[in-house]
Amino acid sequence: MRNFFKANAIAAIACIAMLAAGSYAEAAKRITIRLAHPMAPGNNVTLGYEKFKEIVEAKSNGKVRIQLFGNCMLGSDRVTMEATQRGTLEMASSSSPNMTNFSKEMMVFDLPYITSPEHQEKLYKALDEGALGERLDAIAAGIGLKPIMYSEYGYRNFATTKKPIKTADDLKNLKVRTTDSPIEVAVASALGMNPTPVSWGETYTALQQGTVDGEGNTFGLLNDAKHTEVLRHAMDSAHNYSMHLLMINKAYFDKLPADVQQILVDSGKEALAYQRAISNDLEKKAEQAFVERGIVITKLAPEERAKMRELTRPVWDKFSNDIPADLVKLVQETQQ
């Protein structure tokens, strides 16, 4: 009898060991992908990446796990994209202006008024299934990256902490926060402002302490990041369109199993459709939040908007040697 119990105990231990080994083996097969981005909680870009995580994990039945590090937790978008380029981080998201640190060709979207809200759907189509998207994929591959989502960021509007801004002339002499984008700096200069590049994570403090008098960004992000606590005036300048580009290290992606690659690509498409669909409503809600905060938003008269276009148009010529003419044309074709 003793031998019987002993044999059963040994068998049970062996069974537990096999189950444990199986669990460890299964865990070893799981893939964890870290995704870093600078956007605030509740922002349209943030919500898109949360949806991406949800879809990836559902499609892979938990085999692939996405770890989100938002709100500059791992650094600015430039820092995290550099880490992704090096391969020390799997995925990162960067605004299109900050992507110019990696490729001058990405400056095409920084050109003032090269796109407009009324042609947004045409732009999406060209990015998702047209020659423009193919061209951007090739640019990314050349710097060791692969695009997963061209997330909607929106149109940047100028806002200030003290000075009312109702016309193009009101922008003169303002110290305005910009990214490192050479075109964004040139646009500010063309409008008579004093451009001051400041990282996103330090912008609130710069506004609060008077290091800068204003900034240009979407109403949505300014509201989500609580910049409305220090801002007092704004205008719907819509002078610059930005995306947030979710990139994965290309060498890392190429080594993933084919089914995982497909899951990431498909999940990116689904999450992008969701993200773009909610962006317009979120921007309108943010604008209303500005009003409720007592921030005065000037709706530019047609002649003032035309004046801003005229003042900033020379910026195109200044960077004509840096941005291929055919790439400019691909973007312009979406606006017809």
C-alpha positions in Angstrom: 0.0 0.0 0.0 2.9 2.3 0.9 4.4 1.8 -2.5 1.1 2.5 -4.1 0.8 5.9 -2.4 4.5 6.6 -3.1 4.0 5.8 -6.8 0.9 8.1 -7.0 2.8 10.9 -5.2 5.7 10.6 -7.7 3.2 10.6 -10.6 1.5 13.7 -9.2 4.7 15.5 -8.8 5.8 14.6 -12.3 2.4 15.8 -13.6 2.8 19.1 -11.8 6.3 19.5 -13.1 5.1 18.9 -16.7 2.3 21.4 -16.2 4.7 24.0 -14.8 7.1 23.3 -17.6 4.3 23.8 -20.1 3.3 27.0 -18.5 6.8 28.3 -18.5 7.2 27.3 -22.2 3.9 29.0 -23.0 5.0 32.2 -21.2 8.3 32.1 -23.1 6.3 32.2 -26.3 4.5 35.3 -25.3 5.7 38.5 -26.9 5.8 41.8 -25.0 6.0 45.0 -27.1 6.7 48.3 -25.3 5.0 51.4 -26.9 6.1 54.8 -25.7 4.3 58.1 -26.6 4.2 61.6 -25.2 0.5 62.3 -25.3 -1.7 63.1 -22.3 -4.4 60.8 -20.9 -7.7 61.1 -22.7 -6.1 62.6 -25.8 -7.2 61.3 -29.2 -3.8 59.8 -30.0 -3.7 58.2 -26.5 -7.1 56.6 -27.0 -6.0 55.3 -30.4 -3.1 53.5 -28.8 -5.2 52.1 -26.0 -7.5 50.7 -28.7 -4.5 49.3 -30.6 -3.4 47.4 -27.4 -6.9 46.1 -26.9 -7.2 44.8 -30.5 -3.7 43.3 -30.6 -4.1 41.3 -27.4 -7.6 40.1 -28.5 -6.5 39.0 -31.9 -3.4 37.2 -30.5 -5.4 35.6 -27.7 -2.9 37.1 -25.3 0.1 35.9 -27.1 1.2 39.4 -27.8 1.1 42.0 -25.0 1.4 45.7 -25.6 2.8 47.8 -22.7 1.9 51.4 -23.0 4.1 54.2 -21.7 2.3 57.5 -22.3 2.6 61.1 -21.2 6.4 61.3 -21.8 6.9 58.5 -19.2 10.0 57.2 -21.1 11.0 60.6 -22.5 9.9 62.9 -25.3 8.9 61.6 -28.7 12.3 62.4 -30.1 14.0 60.4 -27.3 11.8 57.4 -27.6 11.9 57.3 -31.4 15.7 57.4 -31.2 15.5 54.4 -28.8 13.2 52.6 -31.2 15.6 53.4 -34.1 18.5 51.9 -32.1 16.4 48.9 -31.1 16.4 49.4 -27.4 12.7 50.1 -27.5 10.2 48.2 -29.8 7.7 51.0 -30.6 7.4 54.7 -30.3 5.1 57.5 -31.5 6.3 60.9 -32.7 4.6 63.9 -34.0 5.3 64.5 -37.7 7.3 67.8 -36.8 9.6 65.8 -34.5 10.0 63.1 -37.2 12.0 65.7 -39.1 14.9 64.9 -36.7 15.1 61.6 -38.5 14.4 62.5 -42.1 14.2 65.9 -43.7 11.5 64.5 -46.1 9.1 64.4 -43.2 9.1 68.2 -43.2 6.6 68.0 -46.0 3.7 68.0 -43.5 5.1 71.0 -41.7 4.8 73.3 -44.7 2.2 75.9 -43.7 -1.3 75.3 -45.1 -0.2 72.4 -47.3 -3.3 70.6 -46.1 -6.7 71.8 -45.0 -9.5 70.2 -42.9 -12.0 70.1 -45.8 -9.8 67.6 -47.7 -9.0 65.3 -44.8 -10.7 62.2 -46.1 -8.6 62.4 -49.3 -5.5 62.7 -47.3 -6.4 59.6 -45.3 -7.0 57.6 -48.4 -3.7 58.6 -49.9 -1.9 57.7 -46.6 -3.7 54.3 -46.2 -3.8 53.0 -49.7 -2.1 55.4 -52.1 1.3 56.4 -53.4 1.8 58.9 -50.5 1.6 56.1 -47.9 4.0 53.9 -49.9 6.4 56.8 -50.1 6.3 57.4 -46.4 6.8 53.6 -45.8 10.0 53.7 -47.9 11.3 56.8 -46.1 10.7 55.1 -42.7 12.4 51.9 -43.9 15.5 54.0 -44.9 15.9 55.0 -41.2 15.2 51.6 -39.7 11.6 52.0 -38.9 8.2 50.7 -40.1 5.0 52.7 -39.7 2.0 51.0 -38.0 -0.4 53.9 -37.6 -0.6 57.4 -39.1 -2.6 58.7 -36.2 -4.7 61.8 -36.5 -3.2 64.6 -34.4 -4.9 67.6 -35.9 -4.4 71.2 -36.9 -2.3 73.5 -34.8 -3.7 76.8 -33.6 -1.8 79.6 -31.9 -2.6 80.3 -28.2 -1.1 82.8 -25.7 -0.9 83.3 -22.0 -1.5 87.1 -22.0 -1.7 88.9 -25.3 -5.0 88.8 -27.3 -4.4 87.5 -30.8 -7.1 88.5 -33.3 -5.0 89.2 -36.4 -1.7 88.1 -38.0 -0.1 91.3 -36.8 -0.9 90.4 -33.2 1.5 87.5 -33.4 4.5 89.8 -33.9 7.2 89.7 -31.3 5.6 86.9 -29.3 8.0 84.3 -27.9 6.4 81.2 -29.2 7.2 77.6 -28.2 8.0 75.4 -31.2 9.3 71.9 -31.7 12.8 71.4 -33.2 11.2 71.3 -36.7 13.1 73.8 -38.9 10.0 74.6 -40.8 7.9 75.2 -37.6 10.7 77.6 -36.5 10.7 79.3 -40.0 6.9 79.7 -39.9 7.0 81.4 -36.5 9.7 83.8 -37.9 7.8 84.5 -41.0 4.9 85.7 -38.8 7.2 88.0 -36.9 7.4 85.8 -33.8 10.4 84.7 -31.8 10.6 80.9 -32.1 11.8 79.1 -29.0 12.2 75.3 -29.3 11.0 73.6 -26.1 10.4 69.9 -25.5 6.8 69.1 -25.0 7.3 67.8 -21.4 8.7 71.2 -20.4 6.2 73.5 -22.3 3.7 73.9 -19.5 6.4 75.2 -17.1 7.8 77.5 -19.9 4.4 79.0 -20.3 3.8 79.3 -16.6 7.2 81.0 -16.0 7.0 83.3 -19.0 9.9 81.7 -20.8 7.5 81.7 -23.8 4.4 83.7 -24.4 2.5 81.2 -26.4 2.5 78.0 -28.5 0.9 76.4 -31.5 -1.0 73.1 -31.0 -4.3 71.4 -31.3 -7.0 72.5 -28.9 -7.4 68.9 -27.9 -3.9 68.3 -26.7 -3.7 71.7 -25.0 -6.8 70.9 -23.1 -5.8 67.4 -22.2 -2.4 68.5 -21.0 -4.0 71.2 -18.9 -2.4 74.1 -20.7 -5.8 75.8 -20.4 -4.8 76.6 -16.8 -2.3 79.1 -18.1 -3.6 80.1 -21.6 -5.9 83.0 -22.0 -6.2 83.7 -25.8 -6.3 81.6 -29.0 -7.1 81.8 -32.7 -8.2 79.1 -35.1 -5.1 79.6 -37.3 -5.0 75.9 -38.4 -1.6 76.8 -39.9 0.0 73.4 -39.6 -1.3 69.8 -39.8 0.3 67.1 -37.7 0.1 63.4 -37.4 1.4 61.1 -34.7 3.4 58.3 -36.4 3.5 55.0 -34.6 6.7 53.3 -35.6 8.2 49.9 -34.8 11.9 49.0 -35.2 12.0 47.4 -38.6 14.6 44.8 -37.8 12.6 43.7 -34.8 9.4 43.6 -36.9 11.0 41.6 -39.6 12.1 38.9 -37.1 8.6 38.5 -35.6 6.5 35.5 -36.7 4.5 36.2 -39.8 1.2 35.8 -38.0 2.3 38.4 -35.3 3.4 40.8 -38.1 -0.1 40.5 -39.6 -1.8 41.0 -36.3 0.1 44.2 -35.7 -0.6 45.6 -39.2 -4.3 44.7 -39.1 -4.7 46.0 -35.5 -3.1 49.2 -36.6 -5.6 49.7 -39.3 -8.6 49.0 -37.1 -7.3 51.2 -34.3 -6.6 54.0 -36.8 -10.2 53.9 -38.1 -11.5 54.2 -34.5 -9.0 57.0 -33.6 -9.8 59.1 -36.6 -13.5 58.7 -36.1 -13.4 60.1 -32.5 -10.8 62.9 -33.2 -13.2 65.5 -34.7 -15.6 65.3 -31.8 -12.9 65.4 -29.2 -11.4 68.5 -30.8 -14.8 70.2 -30.7 -15.3 69.3 -27.0 -11.8 70.7 -26.3 -12.7 73.9 -28.0 -15.8 74.2 -25.8 -13.6 73.5 -22.8 -11.5 76.5 -23.8 -14.6 78.7 -23.8 -15.7 77.4 -20.5 -12.3 78.3 -19.1 -12.8 81.8 -20.2 -10.2 81.5 -23.0 -11.1 83.9 -25.9 -10.9 82.1 -29.3 -10.8 84.3 -32.3 -12.2 82.9 -35.5 -10.1 84.3 -38.2 -11.8 86.3 -40.9 -11.1 85.1 -44.5 -8.8 88.0 -45.2 -6.8 87.4 -42.1 -6.4 83.7 -43.0 -5.3 84.7 -46.5 -2.8 87.1 -45.0 -1.3 84.3 -42.9 -1.0 82.1 -46.0 0.7 84.9 -47.8 3.1 85.7 -45.0 4.2 82.0 -44.6 4.3 81.0 -48.3 8.0 81.9 -48.7 8.8 79.1 -46.2 8.0 76.6 -49.0 10.7 78.1 -51.2 13.2 78.2 -48.3 13.0 74.4 -47.9 12.5 73.4 -51.6 16.0 71.8 -51.6 15.2 69.6 -48.6 11.8 68.3 -49.6 11.6 66.4 -52.9 9.2 68.2 -55.3 7.4 64.9 -56.1 6.7 64.3 -52.4 5.2 67.8 -52.1 3.1 67.0 -55.2 1.8 63.8 -53.6 0.5 65.8 -50.6 -0.9 68.6 -52.8 -2.8 66.1 -54.9 -4.9 65.2 -51.8 -6.1 68.7 -51.6 -7.8 68.9 -55.0 
